[in-house]
Amino acid sequence: MGLFPSARQIAAEGLLWSVQFCKVNSTFYEYPSQRLVESWRQTVPTEFVFSVRCHHDLTHRIGLKPVDAAFEVFCKMKAYCDALEAPFLVFETPVSQVLDAKGVAEARYFFSSVSPGELQLVWEYRAPFTELVGSLMQDFGIVQSVDVSQKKPTVPSDVTYSRLFGRGKHNIYQFTDEELLEIGQRAEETQAKTVVLAYHGQRMHTDAARFQRHLQTGKFLPVTAYFGVESTNAVLAEDATFPSTKA
């Protein structure tokens, strides 16, 4: 679930937003049939925007290396993007995958050998960021993806693409109103023409809806319709069954 700007991306009053956006996460774990992917496009309105997460075979197992297996995965991902009319293909490399000078050179060879066309490549580089990696992204027009709830991107781009997890363990988190305001402020401070906020927290749909309502009205939706103990029960009830055992 995310927020994607309308065609009139920048206006005098700031960014204009729409919620017609969703990142396909299943393509990171498996290879769905092309027919199934095409059916996803047919079930949404014309203006709906997809992005596709690249399969872990390329980002975690093979690495961004100029080998046949890597090119095969990229071609599959591009075919998914074409079927979905998705403008973004998102790479997420693990913390353990640190690109030294040799790794950056291999990645350069890989990116120079693929043909993304109008497809915008997005890269969430989770290892400690270096100037070498930043230069690589700039040279190939790759968008640096960071969690803007925690920091700002350092590679300049006309596109800001953020996967929002929050400060909890993994994705076990729900943003406060103040944190959502900070996310919007940091997104605008990038001065990007296009901003994508992909929520990944446990309450991603609620958080995105609350943020969208604030952008439209200046007010936040309440997290629950209750107060005090009842509000705690309402939050927990989404993931638990009551009465609950001690275990």
The 8 nearest C-alpha neighbors of each residue, nearest first, counted from 0:
[[1, 21, 198, 197, 204, 20, 203, 22],
 [2, 0, 197, 196, 20, 198, 21, 18],
 [1, 3, 18, 196, 195, 17, 20, 16],
 [2, 4, 195, 17, 16, 18, 20, 194],
 [5, 3, 16, 17, 8, 15, 193, 194],
 [4, 6, 7, 8, 16, 17, 15, 3],
 [5, 7, 8, 4, 15, 9, 193, 16],
 [8, 6, 5, 9, 15, 10, 4, 14],
 [7, 9, 6, 4, 5, 15, 192, 14],
 [8, 10, 14, 7, 13, 192, 15, 11],
 [11, 9, 13, 12, 14, 8, 7, 15],
 [10, 12, 13, 9, 14, 15, 8, 7],
 [11, 13, 10, 14, 9, 15, 8, 187],
 [14, 12, 10, 11, 9, 15, 187, 8],
 [13, 15, 9, 8, 10, 16, 12, 4],
 [14, 16, 4, 8, 5, 9, 13, 7],
 [15, 17, 4, 3, 5, 2, 14, 18],
 [16, 18, 3, 4, 19, 2, 5, 15],
 [19, 17, 2, 20, 3, 1, 16, 211],
 [18, 20, 47, 17, 48, 3, 46, 2],
 [19, 21, 48, 18, 1, 49, 47, 3],
 [22, 20, 0, 49, 1, 23, 50, 48],
 [23, 21, 50, 49, 51, 24, 0, 20],
 [22, 24, 51, 25, 50, 52, 21, 26],
 [23, 25, 26, 52, 27, 22, 51, 28],
 [24, 26, 27, 28, 23, 29, 52, 30],
 [27, 25, 29, 28, 54, 24, 30, 52],
 [54, 26, 28, 25, 53, 55, 52, 24],
 [29, 27, 26, 25, 54, 55, 30, 24],
 [30, 28, 26, 27, 31, 25, 54, 55],
 [29, 31, 26, 32, 28, 54, 25, 27],
 [32, 30, 29, 33, 35, 36, 26, 25],
 [33, 31, 35, 34, 36, 30, 37, 79],
 [32, 34, 36, 35, 37, 31, 79, 82],
 [33, 35, 37, 32, 36, 38, 31, 39],
 [36, 34, 38, 32, 37, 33, 31, 39],
 [37, 35, 33, 39, 38, 34, 32, 79],
 [36, 38, 34, 40, 39, 35, 82, 33],
 [37, 39, 41, 35, 36, 40, 34, 42],
 [40, 38, 36, 42, 41, 37, 35, 43],
 [39, 41, 83, 37, 38, 42, 43, 36],
 [40, 42, 38, 39, 43, 37, 44, 45],
 [41, 43, 39, 40, 38, 44, 37, 45],
 [44, 42, 41, 40, 47, 45, 39, 46],
 [45, 43, 47, 46, 42, 41, 40, 19],
 [44, 46, 47, 43, 48, 40, 41, 42],
 [45, 47, 44, 48, 19, 43, 20, 5],
 [48, 46, 19, 44, 45, 20, 43, 49],
 [49, 47, 20, 19, 85, 46, 21, 50],
 [50, 48, 85, 21, 22, 20, 83, 51],
 [49, 51, 22, 87, 85, 88, 23, 86],
 [50, 52, 23, 88, 22, 89, 53, 87],
 [53, 51, 89, 24, 27, 88, 26, 23],
 [52, 54, 27, 90, 89, 26, 76, 51],
 [27, 55, 53, 56, 26, 57, 28, 52],
 [54, 56, 58, 59, 57, 27, 53, 60],
 [57, 55, 60, 54, 59, 61, 58, 72],
 [58, 56, 61, 55, 62, 69, 59, 60],
 [57, 59, 55, 62, 92, 56, 60, 91],
 [60, 58, 55, 56, 62, 57, 61, 92],
 [61, 59, 56, 62, 57, 58, 55, 63],
 [62, 60, 57, 56, 59, 69, 58, 63],
 [61, 63, 58, 57, 64, 59, 60, 69],
 [64, 62, 106, 109, 58, 57, 61, 65],
 [63, 65, 105, 62, 109, 106, 66, 69],
 [66, 64, 109, 108, 105, 69, 63, 67],
 [67, 65, 69, 68, 64, 70, 109, 61],
 [66, 68, 70, 69, 71, 65, 72, 64],
 [69, 67, 71, 70, 66, 72, 61, 57],
 [70, 68, 72, 71, 67, 66, 57, 73],
 [69, 71, 73, 67, 72, 68, 74, 66],
 [70, 72, 68, 74, 69, 73, 67, 75],
 [73, 71, 75, 69, 74, 70, 76, 57],
 [72, 74, 70, 76, 75, 71, 77, 69],
 [73, 75, 77, 71, 72, 76, 78, 70],
 [76, 74, 78, 72, 73, 77, 79, 71],
 [75, 77, 73, 79, 78, 74, 72, 53],
 [78, 76, 80, 74, 79, 75, 81, 73],
 [77, 79, 81, 75, 76, 80, 74, 82],
 [80, 78, 76, 82, 77, 81, 83, 75],
 [79, 81, 85, 77, 83, 78, 82, 84],
 [80, 82, 84, 78, 79, 83, 77, 85],
 [83, 81, 79, 37, 80, 84, 78, 36],
 [84, 82, 85, 80, 40, 81, 79, 37],
 [85, 83, 81, 82, 80, 86, 49, 48],
 [84, 86, 80, 49, 83, 50, 87, 48],
 [85, 87, 118, 119, 50, 84, 88, 80],
 [88, 86, 50, 119, 85, 120, 118, 89],
 [89, 87, 51, 120, 52, 121, 50, 119],
 [88, 90, 121, 52, 53, 122, 51, 120],
 [91, 89, 122, 53, 121, 123, 52, 92],
 [92, 90, 123, 122, 124, 58, 89, 93],
 [91, 93, 58, 124, 125, 59, 123, 90],
 [94, 92, 95, 96, 125, 126, 91, 59],
 [93, 95, 126, 125, 96, 92, 97, 127],
 [94, 96, 93, 97, 126, 125, 92, 59],
 [95, 97, 93, 94, 126, 98, 92, 59],
 [98, 96, 126, 95, 99, 94, 127, 102],
 [97, 99, 102, 103, 96, 100, 101, 132],
 [98, 100, 102, 101, 103, 97, 131, 104],
 [99, 101, 103, 102, 104, 98, 131, 105],
 [102, 100, 104, 99, 103, 105, 98, 106],
 [103, 101, 98, 99, 105, 104, 100, 106],
 [102, 104, 106, 100, 105, 101, 98, 107],
 [103, 105, 107, 101, 102, 106, 100, 108],
 [106, 104, 108, 102, 64, 107, 103, 109],
 [105, 107, 109, 103, 63, 108, 104, 64],
 [108, 106, 104, 110, 105, 109, 111, 103],
 [107, 109, 105, 111, 106, 110, 65, 112],
 [108, 110, 65, 106, 112, 107, 111, 64],
 [111, 109, 107, 112, 113, 108, 106, 139],
 [110, 112, 108, 109, 113, 107, 114, 139],
 [113, 111, 109, 110, 108, 114, 65, 107],
 [114, 112, 110, 111, 115, 109, 70, 73],
 [113, 115, 116, 112, 111, 110, 118, 117],
 [116, 114, 118, 117, 113, 77, 119, 120],
 [115, 117, 118, 114, 119, 113, 77, 120],
 [118, 116, 115, 119, 86, 114, 87, 120],
 [117, 119, 115, 86, 116, 87, 120, 88],
 [120, 118, 87, 86, 117, 88, 121, 141],
 [119, 121, 88, 141, 87, 89, 142, 118],
 [120, 122, 142, 89, 141, 88, 90, 143],
 [123, 121, 90, 143, 144, 89, 124, 91],
 [122, 124, 144, 91, 90, 125, 143, 145],
 [125, 123, 92, 126, 122, 91, 93, 128],
 [124, 126, 94, 93, 123, 92, 127, 91],
 [125, 127, 94, 97, 124, 128, 96, 95],
 [128, 126, 125, 129, 97, 94, 124, 98],
 [127, 129, 126, 132, 130, 124, 133, 125],
 [130, 128, 131, 132, 133, 127, 134, 98],
 [129, 131, 133, 132, 134, 128, 135, 154],
 [132, 130, 134, 129, 133, 135, 103, 100],
 [131, 133, 135, 129, 130, 134, 136, 103],
 [132, 134, 130, 136, 135, 131, 154, 129],
 [135, 133, 137, 131, 136, 132, 130, 138],
 [134, 136, 132, 138, 133, 137, 131, 139],
 [137, 135, 141, 133, 134, 139, 138, 140],
 [136, 138, 140, 134, 139, 135, 141, 133],
 [137, 139, 135, 136, 140, 134, 141, 133],
 [140, 138, 136, 141, 137, 135, 110, 111],
 [141, 139, 137, 138, 136, 142, 120, 156],
 [142, 140, 136, 120, 139, 121, 137, 143],
 [141, 143, 121, 122, 144, 120, 140, 156],
 [144, 142, 122, 121, 123, 154, 152, 141],
 [143, 145, 123, 161, 160, 122, 142, 121],
 [146, 144, 161, 147, 152, 123, 143, 162],
 [145, 147, 163, 161, 148, 162, 149, 150],
 [148, 146, 150, 149, 151, 145, 182, 161],
 [147, 149, 182, 146, 165, 150, 163, 181],
 [148, 150, 147, 146, 165, 151, 166, 145],
 [151, 149, 147, 148, 146, 152, 145, 185],
 [150, 152, 147, 153, 145, 185, 149, 146],
 [153, 151, 154, 145, 143, 150, 144, 155],
 [152, 154, 155, 151, 143, 133, 145, 150],
 [153, 155, 152, 133, 143, 156, 137, 136],
 [156, 154, 153, 157, 152, 137, 189, 142],
 [157, 155, 158, 154, 142, 191, 159, 140],
 [156, 158, 191, 192, 193, 159, 155, 190],
 [159, 157, 193, 191, 156, 194, 192, 160],
 [158, 160, 194, 191, 195, 193, 161, 157],
 [161, 159, 195, 144, 194, 196, 158, 162],
 [160, 162, 196, 144, 146, 145, 197, 163],
 [161, 163, 197, 146, 198, 196, 164, 199],
 [164, 162, 198, 146, 199, 197, 165, 161],
 [165, 163, 200, 199, 170, 162, 198, 166],
 [166, 164, 167, 163, 172, 148, 200, 174],
 [165, 167, 172, 164, 168, 149, 148, 170],
 [168, 166, 172, 171, 165, 169, 170, 164],
 [167, 169, 171, 170, 166, 172, 165, 164],
 [168, 170, 171, 167, 164, 172, 200, 166],
 [171, 169, 200, 164, 172, 201, 168, 167],
 [172, 170, 201, 167, 168, 169, 200, 173],
 [171, 173, 167, 200, 170, 201, 165, 174],
 [172, 174, 202, 200, 175, 201, 206, 171],
 [175, 173, 178, 179, 206, 176, 172, 165],
 [174, 176, 178, 177, 179, 173, 206, 180],
 [175, 177, 179, 178, 180, 174, 219, 210],
 [178, 176, 180, 175, 179, 181, 174, 182],
 [179, 177, 181, 175, 180, 176, 174, 182],
 [178, 180, 182, 176, 181, 177, 174, 210],
 [181, 179, 177, 183, 178, 182, 184, 176],
 [180, 182, 178, 184, 179, 183, 185, 177],
 [181, 183, 179, 148, 185, 180, 184, 147],
 [184, 182, 186, 180, 181, 185, 187, 179],
 [183, 185, 181, 187, 186, 182, 188, 180],
 [184, 186, 188, 182, 187, 183, 181, 147],
 [185, 187, 183, 184, 188, 189, 182, 194],
 [188, 186, 184, 189, 185, 190, 183, 14],
 [187, 189, 185, 190, 186, 184, 191, 183],
 [188, 190, 191, 187, 186, 185, 159, 151],
 [191, 189, 188, 187, 192, 186, 157, 159],
 [192, 190, 157, 158, 189, 193, 159, 194],
 [191, 193, 157, 8, 158, 9, 190, 194],
 [192, 194, 158, 191, 4, 159, 8, 157],
 [195, 193, 159, 158, 160, 3, 4, 191],
 [196, 194, 160, 3, 2, 159, 161, 197],
 [195, 197, 1, 161, 2, 160, 198, 162],
 [198, 196, 1, 162, 0, 163, 161, 195],
 [197, 199, 163, 203, 0, 1, 200, 162],
 [200, 198, 164, 163, 203, 170, 197, 162],
 [201, 199, 170, 203, 164, 172, 202, 171],
 [200, 202, 171, 203, 170, 172, 199, 173],
 [203, 201, 200, 205, 173, 204, 206, 172],
 [202, 204, 200, 198, 206, 199, 205, 201],
 [205, 203, 207, 206, 202, 0, 208, 198],
 [204, 206, 208, 202, 207, 203, 209, 222],
 [207, 205, 209, 203, 208, 204, 202, 210],
 [206, 208, 210, 204, 209, 205, 203, 211],
 [209, 207, 211, 205, 206, 210, 212, 204],
 [210, 208, 206, 212, 220, 211, 207, 219],
 [211, 209, 207, 213, 208, 212, 206, 179],
 [210, 212, 208, 214, 213, 209, 207, 215],
 [213, 211, 215, 209, 214, 210, 216, 208],
 [212, 214, 217, 218, 219, 210, 216, 215],
 [215, 213, 211, 212, 217, 216, 210, 16],
 [214, 216, 212, 213, 217, 211, 218, 16],
 [217, 215, 213, 218, 214, 212, 219, 211],
 [216, 218, 213, 214, 215, 219, 212, 210],
 [219, 217, 213, 216, 212, 220, 214, 215],
 [220, 218, 213, 209, 212, 221, 210, 217],
 [219, 221, 209, 222, 218, 212, 213, 208],
 [222, 220, 223, 219, 224, 209, 225, 176],
 [221, 223, 220, 224, 205, 209, 234, 206],
 [224, 222, 221, 225, 230, 233, 234, 226],
 [223, 225, 221, 222, 226, 230, 233, 229],
 [226, 224, 230, 223, 229, 227, 233, 228],
 [225, 227, 230, 229, 228, 224, 223, 231],
 [228, 226, 229, 230, 231, 225, 232, 233],
 [227, 229, 231, 230, 232, 226, 225, 233],
 [228, 230, 232, 231, 227, 225, 226, 233],
 [229, 231, 225, 226, 233, 232, 228, 227],
 [232, 230, 228, 234, 229, 233, 235, 227],
 [231, 233, 229, 235, 230, 234, 236, 228],
 [232, 234, 230, 236, 231, 235, 229, 223],
 [235, 233, 231, 232, 236, 237, 230, 223],
 [236, 234, 232, 237, 233, 238, 239, 231],
 [235, 237, 239, 233, 238, 234, 232, 240],
 [238, 236, 235, 234, 239, 233, 240, 232],
 [239, 237, 236, 235, 240, 234, 233, 241],
 [240, 238, 236, 235, 237, 241, 243, 242],
 [241, 239, 243, 242, 236, 238, 237, 235],
 [242, 240, 243, 239, 236, 244, 232, 235],
 [241, 243, 240, 244, 239, 245, 236, 232],
 [244, 242, 241, 240, 245, 239, 246, 236],
 [243, 245, 246, 242, 241, 240, 239, 238],
 [244, 246, 243, 242, 241, 240, 239, 235],
 [245, 244, 243, 242, 239, 240, 241, 238]]
